[in-house]
Amino acid sequence: MEPLKYMEKVLNFDRAARRALFGKEQEIPGAGSSAAKSPGRHTRVKITINLDDDIIEHFKELAAVQGRGYQQLINDALREGIEGGKPERVAQDVGNLLLNDETFLARLAEYIAG
């Protein structure tokens, strides 16, 4: 057997950090489970994407202020773009806005009282 092939089979450090943190393989949260079996769970996928430098700078500055990762902020912005336009989300946002508006509630009370 070639030395490199032997090392690949014997010395597999892919999960070494997780084992160090969580112990045996079966004790690692999510180990052996498929994301398809957990539809409510969002699985992170590493990709390469080209974005304009001003977009990256915007999110890095925002991340520094908020103390969060800029990639998480980009992910949140993309998710908001996807979910923010759903009718249920818009209705919920409008409802929350109106229910927290004292002027609206006062005028609604006046209208109902006649």
GIZIVEN-V337586 format. One record per residue. OMEGA is omega in radians with two decimals (none if undefined). D_LAST is the distance of its C-alpha to the last C-alpha in whole Angstrom. Layout:
omega = [OMEGA/OMEGA]
d_last = [D_LAST/D_LAST]
This chain:
omega = [3.14/-3.10/-3.12/3.11/3.12/-3.12/3.13/-3.12/-3.04/-3.06/3.13/-3.09/-3.08/-3.05/-3.07/-3.13/3.12/3.10/3.14/-3.12/-2.97/-3.13/-3.09/-3.08/-3.08/3.14/-3.11/3.12/3.10/-3.12/3.10/3.13/-3.14/3.09/3.12/3.12/-3.12/-3.03/-3.13/-3.07/3.08/-3.14/3.12/3.10/3.13/3.13/2.97/-3.11/3.10/3.12/3.09/-3.08/3.13/3.09/3.13/3.13/3.11/-3.10/3.09/3.10/3.11/3.13/3.13/-3.14/-3.06/-3.11/3.13/3.09/-3.11/3.11/3.07/3.12/3.07/3.11/3.12/3.14/3.09/3.12/3.10/3.09/3.13/-3.03/-3.07/-3.12/3.13/-3.11/-3.14/-3.13/3.12/3.13/3.12/-3.13/3.12/3.11/3.12/3.14/-3.11/-3.12/3.09/-3.12/-3.09/3.13/3.11/-3.12/3.12/3.13/3.09/3.09/3.10/-3.12/-3.13/-3.13/3.07/none]
d_last = [90/90/89/85/84/85/83/80/81/82/80/76/74/71/69/71/68/66/68/69/66/65/68/69/68/66/64/63/59/59/62/63/60/58/55/55/55/52/49/47/49/50/53/55/57/59/59/61/58/59/56/56/57/54/52/54/54/51/50/53/52/48/50/52/49/47/51/50/53/52/53/50/48/49/48/45/44/45/43/40/41/41/39/36/36/35/31/31/32/30/27/27/28/25/23/25/24/20/20/22/20/18/17/15/14/12/11/10/9/6/5/5/4/0]
